[in-house]
Structure formats: structure tokens, C-alpha cells
């Protein structure tokens, strides 16, 4: 996935567990000077306030260039004519995934994702659920066949994170690089050195 220049990234936060990933993703993009627009579902706000507390949630809101209400179907992301570099749904609930996979737009997150698919723009879904049933797996395949990238919240541990925040930051950094941006200082796999 190549960086398309100075266009903003659209981040949607839904009600799955994983708000720490969203917060770290935004911090990295802010450090890179990348403009980020934000949509948070009602459930996404509730889970975020639980997992990263009020300070973390407010930090996400403050880092966003623009915050859209999830029920505002007249907002800019609801139109394919708006310009974006990519859309990331982090974390992505199975309900959101199902709506996107089947083209069912119940809110701005679903509608924006549908616009990204029809305009052939990068759409990255970060599901966070376990175990996965057949409907989940089928919906992932349908979304991928429609043009989305499925990037599950499965952090690697070869970076030997010292704590949860470092683990989340590493995952978020890998996700940022998947969008075509470079994250300096991100730990990389150098192979196993025998001692």
C-alpha cells in the first residue's frame, strides 16, 4: 500500500476491545505530522473510556484534525468525492465487519467504508475477536474480496515489549507502515543470533 501524499487518514473506532491500539496509532501519526480525521461509534466511546480512561479518550479527540459523529450521514466521509489517503477501522467489531462485507450502511463508519471500497481507496479493517465463527470468517473474506485489507489485532512479541503500551505501540507502528509511511525507531526483525 503506497503513501498517496498529504491527504488525511480517516480513523474509525468501534466498540471492540483495543482502544489502546487506536490511541498509539494516532500518537505515531501525529508525530509524523499526518492529518487524521476521527469517527467514534457510541460503543467505541464507551469501550475507549473504559480501556484507556477519560484522559486517553480525550487525547484521541484532541489529536484529531476533525471529529465526526457516527450518526452524521451528511459528513464529508459519506461522499466518495472527499479525498483521503486511507481509512482504518481500529478496532473493528464483527458487526461493523458484517455491515461492510454486505454493503449495509447503518452509520457514517459503514457508509465511509463503502465509499472507500467503491472508490478503490485503501480500507484497513482491524478485527479484534476470539474465537471466530464461520460468519466472522466469511465476512472477512467478503470484505477482502470487495477490496478491504484485513489486519487482525495480533501483536508480535519478537520486539520483546516491556509492557502493554509498548506492545500496542509496536503493533500501531506496523499498521502505520502498512499504510506506506515510515516509522523511525520501529523495532525490526533481524533474524535470530546464535550465542
N, C-alpha and C positions, 0 to 999 in steps of 0.2 A: 504494500500500500504506500503510495508516494505522497509526500507533502505537496499540497496544491498551492502553497503560498500563504498569504496573510489573511485568508478567510478564517472566520471564527469556528470553533468547535462547539457543537451542541451536546451538552451532557444532560441525561435524564437519570434521575434517581427514583427507583421504585421501592416497594415495601419488602423486598427480600433482605436477609441479613447481609451486611457487607458495607455499611456506611463508611467504615474506616478506609476502604479502598477508594471511595469517591473523594473523601477529604484529601488523601495523599495524592490522588490523580490531579486534583485541582491545584494543590501546592506546587507540584512539579511543573504543570503548565504555566502557572503564574510566574515561577522562577525563570521560565523560558520566554516570558513576555507574550505568551499566546493568549489571545482573547477567548474567553469561554462564556457561553450563554447556558443558562440552567433552567431545567424544569424539574420540579419535585412533586411527585404524586402525594396525595393525602397520607397514604400508608407509608410512603417513603419518608415523609417528615416525621411521622410517629416513630418509626424504627430508627431513624437517624438520631433523634433526640434521646432515645433510649441507649443507643450504642456509643455515640460519640459525645453525648451530653449536649447541653444547650450551647456551651462555648464552641464545640466543634461544628455544630449545625450553623450557628451564626457566622463562623469563619467561612464556611462554604458559601453562604449567601453573600458575604462581603467580598469574596474573591470573584464572584460572577460579574461580568460586564452588564448582563441583563438577566432578570429572573422572570420567567413566565409562569402564569397559573396553569395548572394541568387541565382546568376546565375551559380555558380560553381558546376556543377553536378559531378565533379571528386573529390570533397572534401570528407573527412573521413565520415561525416554523411550520405553520399549517399550509403554506404555499410552496410549491415546487420552484417558484420564481426567486425565492430567497437564496442567497449564496452562503454556502457552508463548506468547510474543509471535510468534516466528518461528523457523524453522530455516534455517541457511545451511550448505551444504556447500562449503567453500573450502579448497583446490581440490577439484574433483570429478573423479575418474578416470572413464574411459569404462566400466570395469567396474562402478563404483558407479552410474553413469547407467543402464546396461543393466539392472541389478538393480531399480532404482527404476521404470524405464519398464515393466518386465514383472512387477512385484509379487512379486519373488523375494527374500525376506528371509534373507540368509545371516549377518547380524550385526546389532548394535544400530543402526548407522548406517542400514542398509536398512530395518529394522523401524520406527525412529523416523520416517524419511521417509514410509513407508507410513501411519503413524498421522497425520502431518500432512496427507497427501492425503485420507484418509478423513474426517478431522475438518474438512476445508476450512480449514486454517490455512496461513499463508504458508510456502512452501518455496522456497528460492532455491538453484539449482544453479549453481556457477561452474566450468564445464569449462575445462580448460587442455590442449589437444591440437592438434597440427597435423601434417600436413593431416588433414582429416576425411573418413572414408569414408562410404558410404551408410548403413551400420549406425549409425554415430555420429549422423548427421543424422536418421535415422528415430527413433532412441531419444530424441533431443532433442524431436522433435515429439510422440512418445507421452507423454513426461513432461509437456510443456506442456499437452497435451490433458487429462491427468489432473489438472492444477491447479498444477503447478510453474512457477516463473519461471526462465527460462534467462538467466543473466547472465554471458556469457563474460568471461574474464580478458583484456580488450582495453583497456589503459590509453590515455587520450587524452594528447596531447602539447601541446595549446594552453596548458596551465598552465606550460609550459617548465620541467620539473623539472630540478634541478641534478644529481641523482644517482638511483641506483636506489631508494634508500629513500624519497626524496621522490615518485618516480613511484608506488611501491607505496602510499604513504600517501594520495595523491590518489585512486587507484582505490578504496582501502578506505573513504575518506570518502564517495565517491559511492555505494558499496554501503550504507553506514550510512544515508545519506539516503534511499535506495530503501526502507529499512525504515520510514521515516516519522519518523526522528529528525533533528534539525538539528545540523549540524556547523559551528560558528562558525569563521570564518577560512578556510573551504574556497574555493579559487580558483574563480571562476565565469566563464563566457563572457560577455563584454561587447560582442562584435562586434569587427570589425576597424576600427581607427582609421587613416585615411589620413594620411600625413605629407606 
